[in-house]
């Protein structure tokens, strides 16, 4: 897939196909994000692997603010 071969320099923003930039010799990262599909064929397996929906998983989710017992709402 050509989409995943295109790289972007982390320093100067130059595009290329190598792991290092030809202009400044800095490292490169993938220029395009991975494809996303709402019909994720591996979604069920991924959620099962992280045990999504369990009490432990829900407690581990970040929240904007924790409410303590002695605080008034």
PyMOL commands that set and color helices and strands:
alter all, ss='L'
color gray80, all
select helices_A, chain A and resi 2-5+43-49+55-60
alter helices_A, ss='H'
color red, helices_A
select strands_A, chain A and resi 7-9+15-16+28-30
alter strands_A, ss='S'
color yellow, strands_A
deselect
rebuild
show_as cartoon
